Amino acid sequence: MTPQQPTEDVQALLSLEQSIVRAIHARDTRALEGLMAKDLVFRMGDTQTDRATFLDNVASIPGTILSVETESVSAHVFGDTGVLMGTQRARVRLPDGTEVTDVGHFTDVCQRRDGHWWVVLAHNVAAPEDSAPAPR
């Protein structure tokens, strides 16, 4: 069996996810506005917020964002609905100089509206602490 080439929609979704990662790393909330639907729902743990709160939270991450990376990202298309899943790893240097790594498993649900893919629901679950890399 020959592996199938990713479809144009799968490639667009994977590109969308990389744009999100770059925007978070740069705290570029304007770029994120162009990726997240106005009616975005963001859920992490038992907290659910809207797009404005999500953008405010990205802008107010304390310290310096050293890196944001994703791994094991997959994209699935169901008509005008797309689902992205993977793991996000972010390293931050806090104001006191401490470096922390945050690891979370995410699912982003996207919807094609007027020919453009938008994230309409983002769900992040903190990874168990033993999945973070050992300190260097």
C-alpha positions as a Markdown table, in Angstrom:
| # | Residue | x | y | z |
|---|---|---|---|---|
| 1 | Met | 0.0 | 0.0 | 0.0 |
| 2 | Thr | 1.4 | 3.4 | -1.0 |
| 3 | Pro | 1.1 | 6.3 | 1.5 |
| 4 | Gln | -1.4 | 8.9 | 0.3 |
| 5 | Gln | -0.3 | 12.4 | -0.3 |
| 6 | Pro | -1.9 | 15.0 | 2.0 |
| 7 | Thr | -4.9 | 16.7 | 0.5 |
| 8 | Glu | -4.9 | 20.5 | -0.1 |
| 9 | Asp | -7.3 | 20.9 | 2.9 |
| 10 | Val | -5.0 | 18.8 | 5.2 |
| 11 | Gln | -2.0 | 20.9 | 4.1 |
| 12 | Ala | -4.0 | 24.1 | 4.8 |
| 13 | Leu | -4.9 | 22.9 | 8.3 |
| 14 | Leu | -1.3 | 22.0 | 9.1 |
| 15 | Ser | -0.2 | 25.4 | 7.9 |
| 16 | Leu | -2.9 | 27.0 | 10.1 |
| 17 | Glu | -1.5 | 25.2 | 13.1 |
| 18 | Gln | 2.1 | 26.4 | 12.3 |
| 19 | Ser | 0.8 | 29.9 | 12.0 |
| 20 | Ile | -0.9 | 29.7 | 15.4 |
| 21 | Val | 2.4 | 28.4 | 16.9 |
| 22 | Arg | 4.4 | 31.3 | 15.4 |
| 23 | Ala | 1.8 | 33.8 | 16.5 |
| 24 | Ile | 1.8 | 32.5 | 20.1 |
| 25 | His | 5.6 | 32.5 | 20.2 |
| 26 | Ala | 5.6 | 36.1 | 19.1 |
| 27 | Arg | 2.6 | 37.1 | 21.2 |
| 28 | Asp | 1.1 | 38.3 | 17.9 |
| 29 | Thr | -2.6 | 38.6 | 18.9 |
| 30 | Arg | -3.4 | 40.5 | 15.7 |
| 31 | Ala | -2.2 | 37.4 | 13.7 |
| 32 | Leu | -4.2 | 35.1 | 16.0 |
| 33 | Glu | -7.3 | 37.2 | 15.3 |
| 34 | Gly | -6.9 | 36.2 | 11.7 |
| 35 | Leu | -6.8 | 32.5 | 12.6 |
| 36 | Met | -9.4 | 32.3 | 15.4 |
| 37 | Ala | -13.1 | 32.7 | 14.6 |
| 38 | Lys | -14.9 | 35.5 | 16.4 |
| 39 | Asp | -17.0 | 32.9 | 18.1 |
| 40 | Leu | -14.0 | 30.8 | 19.2 |
| 41 | Val | -14.4 | 28.7 | 22.3 |
| 42 | Phe | -11.2 | 27.9 | 24.2 |
| 43 | Arg | -11.2 | 25.2 | 26.9 |
| 44 | Met | -8.4 | 24.3 | 29.2 |
| 45 | Gly | -9.0 | 22.1 | 32.3 |
| 46 | Asp | -12.4 | 23.2 | 33.7 |
| 47 | Thr | -12.1 | 26.7 | 32.3 |
| 48 | Gln | -13.9 | 27.8 | 29.1 |
| 49 | Thr | -13.3 | 31.3 | 27.5 |
| 50 | Asp | -14.0 | 33.2 | 24.4 |
| 51 | Arg | -11.6 | 34.6 | 21.7 |
| 52 | Ala | -11.0 | 38.0 | 23.5 |
| 53 | Thr | -10.0 | 36.3 | 26.7 |
| 54 | Phe | -7.8 | 33.8 | 24.9 |
| 55 | Leu | -6.0 | 36.6 | 23.1 |
| 56 | Asp | -5.6 | 38.6 | 26.4 |
| 57 | Asn | -4.2 | 35.4 | 28.0 |
| 58 | Val | -1.6 | 35.0 | 25.2 |
| 59 | Ala | -0.6 | 38.7 | 25.4 |
| 60 | Ser | -0.2 | 38.4 | 29.2 |
| 61 | Ile | 2.0 | 35.3 | 29.4 |
| 62 | Pro | 4.5 | 36.2 | 32.1 |
| 63 | Gly | 8.2 | 36.4 | 31.2 |
| 64 | Thr | 9.9 | 35.6 | 27.9 |
| 65 | Ile | 8.5 | 32.9 | 25.6 |
| 66 | Leu | 11.7 | 31.0 | 24.5 |
| 67 | Ser | 10.0 | 28.5 | 22.2 |
| 68 | Val | 6.7 | 27.0 | 21.2 |
| 69 | Glu | 6.8 | 23.7 | 19.3 |
| 70 | Thr | 4.3 | 21.1 | 18.3 |
| 71 | Glu | 4.8 | 17.4 | 17.7 |
| 72 | Ser | 2.8 | 14.5 | 16.5 |
| 73 | Val | 0.4 | 16.8 | 14.8 |
| 74 | Ser | -2.3 | 15.2 | 12.6 |
| 75 | Ala | -5.1 | 16.8 | 10.6 |
| 76 | His | -8.4 | 15.3 | 9.6 |
| 77 | Val | -11.0 | 16.8 | 7.2 |
| 78 | Phe | -14.7 | 16.0 | 7.4 |
| 79 | Gly | -16.3 | 18.2 | 4.7 |
| 80 | Asp | -16.1 | 21.8 | 6.0 |
| 81 | Thr | -14.9 | 20.7 | 9.4 |
| 82 | Gly | -11.2 | 20.1 | 10.2 |
| 83 | Val | -9.7 | 18.6 | 13.3 |
| 84 | Leu | -6.1 | 19.2 | 14.4 |
| 85 | Met | -4.5 | 17.1 | 17.2 |
| 86 | Gly | -1.1 | 17.0 | 18.7 |
| 87 | Thr | 1.2 | 18.0 | 21.5 |
| 88 | Gln | 2.4 | 21.6 | 22.2 |
| 89 | Arg | 5.6 | 22.3 | 24.2 |
| 90 | Ala | 6.3 | 25.8 | 25.3 |
| 91 | Arg | 9.4 | 27.0 | 27.2 |
| 92 | Val | 9.1 | 30.3 | 29.1 |
| 93 | Arg | 11.7 | 32.2 | 31.2 |
| 94 | Leu | 9.7 | 33.7 | 34.1 |
| 95 | Pro | 10.5 | 37.2 | 35.4 |
| 96 | Asp | 12.6 | 35.6 | 38.3 |
| 97 | Gly | 14.8 | 33.8 | 35.7 |
| 98 | Thr | 13.3 | 30.4 | 36.2 |
| 99 | Glu | 12.7 | 28.4 | 33.0 |
| 100 | Val | 9.5 | 26.3 | 32.8 |
| 101 | Thr | 8.2 | 23.9 | 30.2 |
| 102 | Asp | 4.5 | 23.6 | 29.6 |
| 103 | Val | 3.3 | 20.5 | 27.7 |
| 104 | Gly | -0.2 | 20.1 | 26.6 |
| 105 | His | -2.2 | 17.9 | 24.3 |
| 106 | Phe | -4.5 | 19.9 | 22.0 |
| 107 | Thr | -7.4 | 19.4 | 19.7 |
| 108 | Asp | -8.4 | 22.3 | 17.5 |
| 109 | Val | -11.7 | 22.1 | 15.6 |
| 110 | Cys | -11.7 | 24.2 | 12.5 |
| 111 | Gln | -14.5 | 25.2 | 10.2 |
| 112 | Arg | -14.2 | 26.4 | 6.6 |
| 113 | Arg | -16.1 | 29.7 | 6.2 |
| 114 | Asp | -16.2 | 31.5 | 2.9 |
| 115 | Gly | -13.1 | 29.5 | 1.7 |
| 116 | His | -11.0 | 30.2 | 4.8 |
| 117 | Trp | -10.2 | 27.8 | 7.7 |
| 118 | Trp | -10.9 | 29.2 | 11.2 |
| 119 | Val | -10.3 | 27.7 | 14.6 |
| 120 | Val | -13.7 | 27.5 | 16.2 |
| 121 | Leu | -12.9 | 25.4 | 19.2 |
| 122 | Ala | -9.5 | 24.9 | 20.9 |
| 123 | His | -9.1 | 22.3 | 23.7 |
| 124 | Asn | -5.9 | 21.9 | 25.6 |
| 125 | Val | -5.2 | 19.2 | 28.3 |
| 126 | Ala | -2.1 | 19.5 | 30.4 |
| 127 | Ala | 0.2 | 16.6 | 29.9 |
| 128 | Pro | 1.3 | 14.5 | 32.9 |
| 129 | Glu | 4.5 | 16.0 | 34.4 |
| 130 | Asp | 6.5 | 13.0 | 33.5 |
| 131 | Ser | 6.1 | 13.7 | 29.8 |
| 132 | Ala | 8.1 | 17.0 | 30.1 |
| 133 | Pro | 11.8 | 16.8 | 29.2 |
| 134 | Ala | 14.2 | 16.5 | 32.1 |
| 135 | Pro | 15.8 | 19.8 | 33.1 |
| 136 | Arg | 19.2 | 20.5 | 31.5 |
